[in-house]
Amino acid sequence: MNATPTAKTTRLLRSTVQRIVAVLRRKVLFRYRLVLITLVAIAVGIGVGAVWGPTGWFPPSSTILTVLAGGLLLKRKSLASLLGVVAAVLLFVAFMLDFGQVGPGLLVTIGVTGVLSYLLSGVRERLGVQGLSGEMMLLDLRDRLRDQGKLPEVPSGWGRTAVLRQAGGSSFGGDFVVSIRRENRLDIAVVDVSGKGVDAGTRALMLSGAFSGLIGAVPARDFLAHCNDYLMRNSGGEGFVTAVHLSLDTDTGEYQVASAGHPPALHYDSGSGVWSTTEAKGVVLGVIPEMTYTSVEGKLRPGDAIMLCTDGLIETPGEDLDAGIDRLLGAADTLVTQGFATGASEVVDTLSKDKNDDCALVVLWRT
């Protein structure tokens, strides 16, 4: 029985796709072979030039450039072949000239460079990227994390600012902010992953996406409970997370704050000119299953403000936590005198001085 037109079309499409895949594979393999051939030719050219070329134009030490390029562009098997060629070139130069131009210092330098390049090539190969693609991917992830930390636009009569600093000046850290605004409802969560710097950065990258999805998909009163459930399912015992969640009605100024092992939120009362701590408390996330978190309520009147921060601003080893909160209350007064928008960075600079810890500060005020 003859095949139907549909079956013929399906077979034709499958055959076409298979041909395209085969061509792409051949091109990829050819690209790596071409890079290897090019680097081998350069290394051999340096050797030939060092022996028969103008004096000083082709120093044997320049072969180190081919090794570095191979570490960026080649897979380990190809890089091993290139290293073998470079070694042969150096032996050839030493035999044809004298061992003074290929001394122990040069051999050690190229040997160490070769080992490091081989290790880096192995890491890139496991990641499935070559060249600078891995670094570009990390930069993209860093930018996405920063974009998620940007607070949404607020309606007229409100202001907001956020300051994040990572330990040691790193691009990655364990503190992050997620937020969303839906009509008159503004939700902000400040999160602190256990650890600091790059060690906590990988978990922060993963959790920021999950928490960002949760904050817009679940009722505000259940946000921290859902975050805890997520961590209990997926953390794998990698550590705990603290968080504080603010849910604000921008029409009335009424808010609810819930905390999971986080430093207390601070409320500024413009009438009395005093900062005070809220009473929201709760167990850290990712430790006890099926936790519930109780919110405390308050209201921001014109001139009032509320501040959320991570423990990097208040904790000092060997010191009571209350002392750190007192310092935060004192530093918060500069927000009133300098303005909430401009004073936030100074507060972070003052409290994080001489500390090697991630820190975050969010201030929301009503004008």
C-alpha positions as a Markdown table, in Angstrom:
| # | Residue | x | y | z |
|---|---|---|---|---|
| 1 | Met | 0.0 | 0.0 | 0.0 |
| 2 | Asn | 1.3 | 3.4 | -0.9 |
| 3 | Ala | 2.1 | 5.8 | 1.9 |
| 4 | Thr | -0.3 | 8.7 | 2.4 |
| 5 | Pro | 0.9 | 12.2 | 1.6 |
| 6 | Thr | 1.0 | 13.1 | 5.3 |
| 7 | Ala | 3.3 | 10.2 | 6.0 |
| 8 | Lys | 5.6 | 11.2 | 3.1 |
| 9 | Thr | 5.7 | 14.7 | 4.3 |
| 10 | Thr | 6.6 | 13.6 | 7.9 |
| 11 | Arg | 9.4 | 11.4 | 6.6 |
| 12 | Leu | 10.7 | 14.2 | 4.4 |
| 13 | Leu | 10.7 | 16.6 | 7.3 |
| 14 | Arg | 12.5 | 14.1 | 9.6 |
| 15 | Ser | 15.1 | 13.5 | 6.9 |
| 16 | Thr | 15.7 | 17.2 | 6.4 |
| 17 | Val | 16.1 | 17.8 | 10.2 |
| 18 | Gln | 18.6 | 15.0 | 10.4 |
| 19 | Arg | 20.6 | 16.4 | 7.6 |
| 20 | Ile | 20.6 | 19.9 | 9.2 |
| 21 | Val | 21.8 | 18.4 | 12.5 |
| 22 | Ala | 24.5 | 16.4 | 10.8 |
| 23 | Val | 25.8 | 19.6 | 9.0 |
| 24 | Leu | 25.8 | 21.6 | 12.3 |
| 25 | Arg | 27.7 | 18.9 | 14.0 |
| 26 | Arg | 30.3 | 18.8 | 11.3 |
| 27 | Lys | 30.6 | 22.6 | 11.3 |
| 28 | Val | 31.1 | 22.6 | 15.1 |
| 29 | Leu | 33.7 | 19.9 | 14.9 |
| 30 | Phe | 35.4 | 21.7 | 12.0 |
| 31 | Arg | 35.4 | 25.0 | 14.0 |
| 32 | Tyr | 37.3 | 23.3 | 16.9 |
| 33 | Arg | 39.7 | 21.6 | 14.5 |
| 34 | Leu | 40.3 | 24.9 | 12.7 |
| 35 | Val | 41.1 | 26.6 | 16.0 |
| 36 | Leu | 43.5 | 23.8 | 16.9 |
| 37 | Ile | 45.2 | 23.9 | 13.5 |
| 38 | Thr | 45.6 | 27.6 | 13.7 |
| 39 | Leu | 47.2 | 27.6 | 17.2 |
| 40 | Val | 49.5 | 24.7 | 16.2 |
| 41 | Ala | 50.6 | 26.6 | 13.2 |
| 42 | Ile | 51.3 | 29.7 | 15.3 |
| 43 | Ala | 53.3 | 27.7 | 17.8 |
| 44 | Val | 55.3 | 26.0 | 15.0 |
| 45 | Gly | 55.8 | 29.4 | 13.3 |
| 46 | Ile | 57.2 | 30.8 | 16.6 |
| 47 | Gly | 59.6 | 27.9 | 16.8 |
| 48 | Val | 60.8 | 28.3 | 13.2 |
| 49 | Gly | 61.0 | 32.0 | 13.5 |
| 50 | Ala | 63.1 | 31.7 | 16.7 |
| 51 | Val | 65.6 | 29.5 | 14.9 |
| 52 | Trp | 65.8 | 31.0 | 11.4 |
| 53 | Gly | 64.0 | 34.4 | 11.7 |
| 54 | Pro | 65.3 | 37.8 | 12.7 |
| 55 | Thr | 66.9 | 37.9 | 16.2 |
| 56 | Gly | 64.4 | 38.9 | 18.9 |
| 57 | Trp | 61.3 | 38.8 | 16.6 |
| 58 | Phe | 60.1 | 35.4 | 17.7 |
| 59 | Pro | 60.9 | 34.8 | 21.4 |
| 60 | Pro | 60.1 | 31.2 | 22.6 |
| 61 | Ser | 58.2 | 32.7 | 25.5 |
| 62 | Ser | 55.5 | 33.9 | 23.1 |
| 63 | Thr | 54.2 | 30.3 | 22.9 |
| 64 | Ile | 52.5 | 31.0 | 26.2 |
| 65 | Leu | 49.9 | 33.0 | 24.2 |
| 66 | Thr | 48.9 | 30.0 | 22.2 |
| 67 | Val | 48.5 | 28.0 | 25.5 |
| 68 | Leu | 46.3 | 30.8 | 27.0 |
| 69 | Ala | 44.2 | 30.9 | 23.8 |
| 70 | Gly | 43.9 | 27.1 | 23.8 |
| 71 | Gly | 42.6 | 27.2 | 27.4 |
| 72 | Leu | 39.8 | 29.6 | 26.3 |
| 73 | Leu | 38.9 | 28.1 | 23.0 |
| 74 | Leu | 39.7 | 24.3 | 23.0 |
| 75 | Lys | 38.3 | 21.2 | 24.6 |
| 76 | Arg | 40.7 | 19.2 | 26.8 |
| 77 | Lys | 41.7 | 16.6 | 24.2 |
| 78 | Ser | 42.5 | 19.3 | 21.7 |
| 79 | Leu | 44.3 | 21.4 | 24.3 |
| 80 | Ala | 46.4 | 18.4 | 25.3 |
| 81 | Ser | 47.5 | 18.0 | 21.7 |
| 82 | Leu | 48.4 | 21.7 | 21.6 |
| 83 | Leu | 50.4 | 21.4 | 24.8 |
| 84 | Gly | 52.3 | 18.5 | 23.2 |
| 85 | Val | 53.1 | 20.6 | 20.2 |
| 86 | Val | 54.3 | 23.6 | 22.3 |
| 87 | Ala | 56.6 | 21.2 | 24.3 |
| 88 | Ala | 58.0 | 19.9 | 21.1 |
| 89 | Val | 58.6 | 23.4 | 19.7 |
| 90 | Leu | 60.5 | 24.4 | 22.9 |
| 91 | Leu | 62.7 | 21.3 | 22.7 |
| 92 | Phe | 63.4 | 22.0 | 19.0 |
| 93 | Val | 64.4 | 25.6 | 19.8 |
| 94 | Ala | 66.6 | 24.5 | 22.7 |
| 95 | Phe | 68.3 | 21.9 | 20.5 |
| 96 | Met | 68.8 | 24.1 | 17.5 |
| 97 | Leu | 70.0 | 27.1 | 19.5 |
| 98 | Asp | 71.0 | 26.8 | 23.1 |
| 99 | Phe | 69.2 | 26.1 | 26.4 |
| 100 | Gly | 69.7 | 29.7 | 27.5 |
| 101 | Gln | 66.7 | 30.8 | 25.5 |
| 102 | Val | 64.5 | 28.0 | 26.9 |
| 103 | Gly | 65.6 | 28.1 | 30.6 |
| 104 | Pro | 63.9 | 26.6 | 33.6 |
| 105 | Gly | 62.0 | 29.8 | 34.3 |
| 106 | Leu | 60.3 | 29.7 | 30.9 |
| 107 | Leu | 59.5 | 26.0 | 31.2 |
| 108 | Val | 58.0 | 26.4 | 34.7 |
| 109 | Thr | 55.9 | 29.4 | 33.5 |
| 110 | Ile | 54.6 | 27.6 | 30.5 |
| 111 | Gly | 54.0 | 24.4 | 32.5 |
| 112 | Val | 52.0 | 26.2 | 35.2 |
| 113 | Thr | 50.0 | 28.1 | 32.5 |
| 114 | Gly | 49.3 | 24.8 | 30.7 |
| 115 | Val | 48.0 | 23.1 | 33.8 |
| 116 | Leu | 45.8 | 26.1 | 34.7 |
| 117 | Ser | 44.5 | 26.3 | 31.1 |
| 118 | Tyr | 43.8 | 22.5 | 31.1 |
| 119 | Leu | 41.8 | 22.8 | 34.4 |
| 120 | Leu | 39.8 | 25.9 | 33.1 |
| 121 | Ser | 39.1 | 24.1 | 29.8 |
| 122 | Gly | 37.7 | 21.1 | 31.8 |
| 123 | Val | 35.4 | 23.4 | 33.8 |
| 124 | Arg | 34.2 | 25.1 | 30.6 |
| 125 | Glu | 33.7 | 21.7 | 28.9 |
| 126 | Arg | 31.6 | 20.4 | 31.8 |
| 127 | Leu | 29.5 | 23.6 | 31.6 |
| 128 | Gly | 29.1 | 23.1 | 27.9 |
| 129 | Val | 30.6 | 26.5 | 27.0 |
| 130 | Gln | 33.8 | 27.6 | 25.5 |
| 131 | Gly | 35.6 | 31.0 | 25.2 |
| 132 | Leu | 34.1 | 33.8 | 27.3 |
| 133 | Ser | 30.5 | 32.3 | 27.2 |
| 134 | Gly | 30.7 | 31.2 | 30.8 |
| 135 | Glu | 31.6 | 34.6 | 32.1 |
| 136 | Met | 28.9 | 36.2 | 29.9 |
| 137 | Met | 26.4 | 33.8 | 31.4 |
| 138 | Leu | 27.4 | 34.8 | 34.9 |
| 139 | Leu | 27.1 | 38.5 | 34.1 |
| 140 | Asp | 23.7 | 37.9 | 32.6 |
| 141 | Leu | 22.6 | 36.1 | 35.8 |
| 142 | Arg | 24.0 | 38.9 | 37.9 |
| 143 | Asp | 22.1 | 41.5 | 35.9 |
| 144 | Arg | 18.9 | 39.6 | 36.2 |
| 145 | Leu | 19.3 | 39.4 | 40.0 |
| 146 | Arg | 19.9 | 43.1 | 40.1 |
| 147 | Asp | 16.9 | 43.8 | 37.9 |
| 148 | Gln | 14.7 | 41.7 | 40.2 |
| 149 | Gly | 15.8 | 43.8 | 43.1 |
| 150 | Lys | 14.6 | 47.0 | 41.5 |
| 151 | Leu | 11.5 | 48.3 | 43.3 |
| 152 | Pro | 8.4 | 48.9 | 41.2 |
| 153 | Glu | 7.1 | 52.4 | 40.5 |
| 154 | Val | 5.0 | 53.8 | 43.3 |
| 155 | Pro | 2.0 | 56.1 | 43.0 |
| 156 | Ser | 2.1 | 59.9 | 43.6 |
| 157 | Gly | 2.6 | 60.7 | 47.3 |
| 158 | Trp | 5.0 | 57.8 | 47.9 |
| 159 | Gly | 8.7 | 57.2 | 47.6 |
| 160 | Arg | 11.0 | 54.2 | 47.8 |
| 161 | Thr | 14.7 | 53.3 | 47.6 |
| 162 | Ala | 16.8 | 50.1 | 47.9 |
| 163 | Val | 20.5 | 49.7 | 48.6 |
| 164 | Leu | 22.3 | 46.4 | 48.2 |
| 165 | Arg | 26.0 | 45.8 | 49.0 |
| 166 | Gln | 27.8 | 42.5 | 48.7 |
| 167 | Ala | 30.6 | 41.2 | 50.9 |
| 168 | Gly | 34.1 | 42.0 | 49.6 |
| 169 | Gly | 32.8 | 44.0 | 46.7 |
| 170 | Ser | 31.6 | 40.8 | 44.9 |
| 171 | Ser | 29.0 | 40.9 | 42.2 |
| 172 | Phe | 27.1 | 38.1 | 43.9 |
| 173 | Gly | 25.8 | 37.9 | 47.4 |
| 174 | Gly | 23.2 | 36.3 | 49.6 |
| 175 | Asp | 20.9 | 39.3 | 50.1 |
| 176 | Phe | 18.3 | 40.2 | 47.6 |
| 177 | Val | 14.9 | 41.9 | 47.2 |
| 178 | Val | 11.8 | 40.8 | 45.4 |
| 179 | Ser | 8.7 | 43.0 | 45.0 |
| 180 | Ile | 5.6 | 43.5 | 43.0 |
| 181 | Arg | 2.9 | 46.2 | 42.7 |
| 182 | Arg | -0.7 | 45.3 | 41.7 |
| 183 | Glu | -3.0 | 48.3 | 41.6 |
| 184 | Asn | -3.0 | 49.7 | 45.1 |
| 185 | Arg | -1.2 | 46.8 | 46.7 |
| 186 | Leu | 2.7 | 46.9 | 47.0 |
| 187 | Asp | 4.5 | 43.8 | 48.3 |
| 188 | Ile | 8.3 | 43.9 | 49.2 |
| 189 | Ala | 10.4 | 41.1 | 50.6 |
| 190 | Val | 14.0 | 41.4 | 51.8 |
| 191 | Val | 15.7 | 38.0 | 51.9 |
| 192 | Asp | 19.0 | 36.9 | 53.4 |
| 193 | Val | 20.5 | 33.6 | 52.4 |
| 194 | Ser | 22.8 | 32.0 | 55.0 |
| 195 | Gly | 26.4 | 32.5 | 54.2 |
| 196 | Lys | 27.9 | 35.5 | 52.3 |
| 197 | Gly | 29.5 | 36.6 | 49.1 |
| 198 | Val | 29.9 | 34.2 | 46.2 |
| 199 | Asp | 29.1 | 31.2 | 48.4 |
| 200 | Ala | 25.6 | 32.4 | 49.1 |
| 201 | Gly | 25.2 | 34.0 | 45.6 |
| 202 | Thr | 24.4 | 30.8 | 43.8 |
| 203 | Arg | 21.5 | 30.0 | 46.2 |
| 204 | Ala | 20.3 | 33.6 | 46.0 |
| 205 | Leu | 20.2 | 33.4 | 42.2 |
| 206 | Met | 18.0 | 30.3 | 42.4 |
| 207 | Leu | 15.7 | 31.6 | 45.3 |
| 208 | Ser | 15.2 | 35.0 | 43.9 |
| 209 | Gly | 13.4 | 33.6 | 40.9 |
| 210 | Ala | 11.3 | 31.3 | 43.0 |
| 211 | Phe | 10.4 | 34.0 | 45.6 |
| 212 | Ser | 9.7 | 36.5 | 42.9 |
| 213 | Gly | 7.1 | 34.1 | 41.4 |
| 214 | Leu | 5.6 | 33.4 | 44.8 |
| 215 | Ile | 5.2 | 37.0 | 45.8 |
| 216 | Gly | 2.9 | 37.7 | 42.9 |
| 217 | Ala | 1.0 | 34.4 | 43.0 |
| 218 | Val | 0.0 | 33.7 | 46.6 |
| 219 | Pro | -2.0 | 35.8 | 49.2 |
| 220 | Ala | 0.2 | 38.2 | 51.1 |
| 221 | Arg | -0.5 | 36.6 | 54.4 |
| 222 | Asp | 0.7 | 33.2 | 53.2 |
| 223 | Phe | 3.9 | 34.4 | 51.3 |
| 224 | Leu | 6.5 | 33.4 | 53.9 |
| 225 | Ala | 4.7 | 30.1 | 54.6 |
| 226 | His | 4.9 | 29.2 | 50.9 |
| 227 | Cys | 8.6 | 30.2 | 50.8 |
| 228 | Asn | 9.2 | 27.9 | 53.8 |
| 229 | Asp | 7.4 | 25.1 | 52.0 |
| 230 | Tyr | 9.5 | 25.6 | 48.9 |
| 231 | Leu | 12.7 | 25.5 | 50.9 |
| 232 | Met | 11.7 | 22.4 | 52.8 |
| 233 | Arg | 11.2 | 20.7 | 49.4 |
| 234 | Asn | 14.2 | 22.0 | 47.6 |
| 235 | Ser | 16.9 | 23.2 | 49.9 |
| 236 | Gly | 18.5 | 19.8 | 50.5 |
| 237 | Gly | 19.9 | 20.9 | 53.8 |
| 238 | Glu | 22.0 | 23.7 | 52.3 |
| 239 | Gly | 21.2 | 26.2 | 55.0 |
| 240 | Phe | 18.4 | 28.5 | 56.2 |
| 241 | Val | 17.0 | 31.7 | 54.9 |
| 242 | Thr | 15.7 | 34.7 | 56.8 |
| 243 | Ala | 13.2 | 37.1 | 55.3 |
| 244 | Val | 10.9 | 40.0 | 56.1 |
| 245 | His | 7.7 | 40.7 | 54.0 |
| 246 | Leu | 5.9 | 44.0 | 53.8 |
| 247 | Ser | 2.4 | 44.3 | 52.2 |
| 248 | Leu | 1.2 | 47.9 | 51.8 |
| 249 | Asp | -2.1 | 49.5 | 50.7 |
| 250 | Thr | -1.0 | 52.6 | 48.9 |
| 251 | Asp | -4.4 | 54.2 | 49.1 |
| 252 | Thr | -4.8 | 54.0 | 52.9 |
| 253 | Gly | -1.2 | 53.5 | 54.1 |
| 254 | Glu | -2.1 | 50.4 | 56.1 |
| 255 | Tyr | 0.4 | 47.7 | 56.1 |
| 256 | Gln | 1.2 | 44.2 | 57.3 |
| 257 | Val | 4.7 | 43.0 | 58.2 |
| 258 | Ala | 5.7 | 39.4 | 58.7 |
| 259 | Ser | 9.2 | 38.2 | 59.6 |
| 260 | Ala | 11.0 | 34.9 | 59.5 |
| 261 | Gly | 14.1 | 35.2 | 61.7 |
| 262 | His | 14.8 | 38.6 | 60.3 |
| 263 | Pro | 15.8 | 41.9 | 61.9 |
| 264 | Pro | 12.7 | 43.9 | 62.8 |
| 265 | Ala | 11.2 | 46.4 | 60.5 |
| 266 | Leu | 11.5 | 50.0 | 61.7 |
| 267 | His | 8.6 | 52.5 | 61.5 |
| 268 | Tyr | 9.2 | 56.2 | 61.5 |
| 269 | Asp | 6.4 | 58.3 | 63.1 |
| 270 | Ser | 6.7 | 61.8 | 61.7 |
| 271 | Gly | 4.4 | 63.1 | 64.4 |
| 272 | Ser | 6.7 | 62.2 | 67.3 |
| 273 | Gly | 9.9 | 62.2 | 65.1 |
| 274 | Val | 10.9 | 58.7 | 66.5 |
| 275 | Trp | 11.8 | 55.4 | 64.9 |
| 276 | Ser | 10.5 | 52.3 | 66.5 |
| 277 | Thr | 10.8 | 48.6 | 65.9 |
| 278 | Thr | 7.8 | 46.4 | 64.8 |
| 279 | Glu | 7.0 | 43.3 | 66.7 |
| 280 | Ala | 6.9 | 40.8 | 63.8 |
| 281 | Lys | 8.7 | 37.6 | 64.6 |
| 282 | Gly | 9.0 | 34.1 | 63.2 |
| 283 | Val | 11.2 | 31.1 | 62.7 |
| 284 | Val | 13.8 | 31.2 | 59.9 |
| 285 | Leu | 12.8 | 29.6 | 56.6 |
| 286 | Gly | 13.8 | 26.1 | 55.6 |
| 287 | Val | 14.1 | 24.6 | 59.0 |
| 288 | Ile | 10.7 | 23.5 | 60.3 |
| 289 | Pro | 8.0 | 22.3 | 57.9 |
| 290 | Glu | 4.4 | 23.7 | 57.7 |
| 291 | Met | 5.2 | 26.9 | 59.5 |
| 292 | Thr | 2.8 | 29.8 | 59.8 |
| 293 | Tyr | 3.8 | 33.4 | 60.1 |
| 294 | Thr | 1.7 | 36.0 | 61.9 |
| 295 | Ser | 1.8 | 39.6 | 60.6 |
| 296 | Val | 1.7 | 42.8 | 62.6 |
| 297 | Glu | -0.3 | 45.7 | 61.3 |
| 298 | Gly | 0.5 | 49.4 | 61.1 |
| 299 | Lys | -0.3 | 52.5 | 59.1 |
| 300 | Leu | 2.0 | 55.0 | 57.3 |
| 301 | Arg | 0.6 | 58.5 | 57.5 |
| 302 | Pro | 2.0 | 61.5 | 55.5 |
| 303 | Gly | 5.6 | 62.0 | 56.5 |
| 304 | Asp | 6.0 | 58.4 | 57.9 |
| 305 | Ala | 8.4 | 55.8 | 56.6 |
| 306 | Ile | 9.2 | 52.1 | 57.1 |
| 307 | Met | 12.6 | 50.5 | 56.8 |
| 308 | Leu | 13.6 | 46.9 | 56.1 |
| 309 | Cys | 17.2 | 45.6 | 56.3 |
| 310 | Thr | 19.3 | 42.5 | 56.6 |
| 311 | Asp | 21.4 | 41.4 | 59.6 |
| 312 | Gly | 24.6 | 42.5 | 57.8 |
| 313 | Leu | 23.8 | 46.1 | 59.0 |
| 314 | Ile | 23.3 | 45.2 | 62.7 |
| 315 | Glu | 25.2 | 42.1 | 63.6 |
| 316 | Thr | 28.7 | 42.3 | 65.0 |
| 317 | Pro | 30.5 | 39.1 | 66.2 |
| 318 | Gly | 30.6 | 38.9 | 70.0 |
| 319 | Glu | 28.1 | 41.7 | 70.4 |
| 320 | Asp | 24.4 | 41.6 | 71.5 |
| 321 | Leu | 21.9 | 42.1 | 68.7 |
| 322 | Asp | 20.1 | 44.8 | 70.6 |
| 323 | Ala | 23.2 | 47.0 | 70.4 |
| 324 | Gly | 23.2 | 46.7 | 66.6 |
| 325 | Ile | 19.5 | 47.6 | 66.5 |
| 326 | Asp | 20.3 | 50.7 | 68.6 |
| 327 | Arg | 23.0 | 51.7 | 66.2 |
| 328 | Leu | 20.5 | 51.3 | 63.3 |
| 329 | Leu | 18.0 | 53.4 | 65.1 |
| 330 | Gly | 20.6 | 56.1 | 65.6 |
| 331 | Ala | 21.8 | 56.0 | 62.0 |
| 332 | Ala | 18.2 | 56.1 | 60.8 |
| 333 | Asp | 17.9 | 59.6 | 62.1 |
| 334 | Thr | 20.2 | 60.8 | 59.2 |
| 335 | Leu | 17.4 | 59.6 | 56.8 |
| 336 | Val | 15.1 | 62.2 | 58.3 |
| 337 | Thr | 17.6 | 65.1 | 58.2 |
| 338 | Gln | 19.1 | 64.3 | 54.7 |
| 339 | Gly | 16.0 | 62.8 | 53.1 |
| 340 | Phe | 15.0 | 59.2 | 52.8 |
| 341 | Ala | 16.1 | 58.9 | 49.2 |
| 342 | Thr | 19.6 | 60.3 | 49.6 |
| 343 | Gly | 20.3 | 59.2 | 53.2 |
| 344 | Ala | 19.8 | 55.4 | 52.6 |
| 345 | Ser | 23.3 | 54.9 | 51.1 |
| 346 | Glu | 25.0 | 56.8 | 53.9 |
| 347 | Val | 23.2 | 54.6 | 56.5 |
| 348 | Val | 24.5 | 51.5 | 54.7 |
| 349 | Asp | 28.0 | 53.0 | 54.4 |
| 350 | Thr | 28.1 | 53.9 | 58.1 |
| 351 | Leu | 26.8 | 50.5 | 59.4 |
| 352 | Ser | 28.7 | 48.2 | 57.0 |
| 353 | Lys | 32.1 | 49.9 | 57.6 |
| 354 | Asp | 34.8 | 47.4 | 58.6 |
| 355 | Lys | 32.3 | 44.5 | 58.1 |
| 356 | Asn | 32.7 | 41.8 | 55.5 |
| 357 | Asp | 29.0 | 40.8 | 55.1 |
| 358 | Asp | 26.3 | 41.2 | 52.6 |
| 359 | Cys | 23.7 | 43.8 | 53.5 |
| 360 | Ala | 20.5 | 45.3 | 52.1 |
| 361 | Leu | 18.3 | 48.2 | 53.0 |
| 362 | Val | 14.9 | 49.2 | 51.7 |
| 363 | Val | 13.1 | 52.4 | 52.7 |
| 364 | Leu | 9.5 | 53.2 | 51.8 |
| 365 | Trp | 8.0 | 56.5 | 52.8 |
| 366 | Arg | 4.8 | 58.6 | 52.4 |
| 367 | Thr | 5.3 | 62.2 | 51.4 |
